[in-house]
Amino acid sequence: MATMNISLPDELKQFVDAQVAEHAYGSASEYLRELIRKQRDVEKLRQMLLDGANSGPATPMEPDFFDKMRERARARAAGK
């Protein structure tokens, strides 16, 4: 695991310490890793949404599309 040192103003350090205590994180590092993971996930989701929006016009689905999908899922589950 790589190490990164950061400097925070006293106000932010106090905030981080309060979050660690309030949410039972083991350390400030654990809290910051969680924040970074959440931001990474937000960025991935944002990109997926943009990819979908830019993928072209929507394709109309048949009225029973989701019913058929559920049937296939049930059949797969029953086969396992």
Secondary structure, DSSP 8 states (H G I E B T S, - for coil): ---------HHHHHHHHHHHHHTT-SSHHHHHHHHHHHHHHHHHHHHHHHHHHTS-S-----TTHHHHHHHHHHHHHHH-
